[in-house]
């Protein structure tokens, strides 16, 4: 009887260790994922800049007209 009780106690202890380790690895995974996401967003050059699309389109139109005039 005593050996069976000892085995059950040891099994419960290993279950507790596995739950703690699982939770720890979950936190590490979450931190790495969040850190990577924030790192990618802040390293992107144009994520937080305002781009005046109308001005960009106008410049491209002018460049196309200049190129047409010089080539033909």
C-alpha positions in Angstrom: 0.0 0.0 0.0 2.7 2.4 0.9 4.5 2.0 -2.4 1.4 2.7 -4.4 0.8 5.9 -2.3 4.3 7.0 -2.9 4.0 6.4 -6.7 0.8 8.4 -6.8 2.4 11.3 -4.9 5.4 11.2 -7.2 3.1 11.3 -10.2 1.3 14.3 -8.8 4.6 16.1 -8.2 5.7 15.5 -11.8 2.3 16.8 -13.0 2.9 19.9 -11.0 6.4 20.3 -12.4 5.0 19.9 -16.0 2.3 22.5 -15.4 4.9 25.0 -14.0 7.2 24.4 -17.0 4.3 24.6 -19.4 3.3 28.0 -18.0 6.9 29.3 -18.0 7.3 28.3 -21.7 4.0 30.0 -22.6 5.2 33.2 -21.0 8.5 33.0 -22.9 6.8 32.3 -26.2 4.4 35.2 -25.6 7.2 37.6 -24.8 9.3 36.5 -27.8 6.3 36.9 -30.1 5.3 40.3 -28.8 8.9 41.5 -28.9 9.3 40.3 -32.5 6.1 42.0 -33.6 7.0 45.3 -31.9 10.5 45.1 -33.4 9.3 44.5 -36.9 6.7 47.3 -36.6 9.2 49.9 -35.3 11.9 48.9 -37.8 9.7 49.4 -40.8 10.5 52.7 -42.4 7.1 54.0 -43.4 4.7 52.5 -40.9 4.2 55.7 -38.8 4.8 58.3 -41.5 2.0 60.2 -43.3 2.3 59.9 -47.1 0.4 62.5 -49.2 -0.7 60.1 -52.0 -2.1 62.9 -54.2 1.3 64.6 -54.3 3.1 61.3 -55.1 0.7 60.6 -57.9 1.1 64.1 -59.3 4.9 63.7 -59.3 4.7 60.4 -61.1 2.4 61.9 -63.7 4.8 64.8 -64.3 7.8 62.3 -64.5 5.8 60.3 -67.1 5.1 63.4 -69.2 8.7 64.5 -69.1 9.8 61.0 -70.1 7.3 60.9 -73.0 8.5 64.3 -74.2 12.2 63.4 -74.1 11.8 60.0 -75.8 9.5 60.8 -78.6 
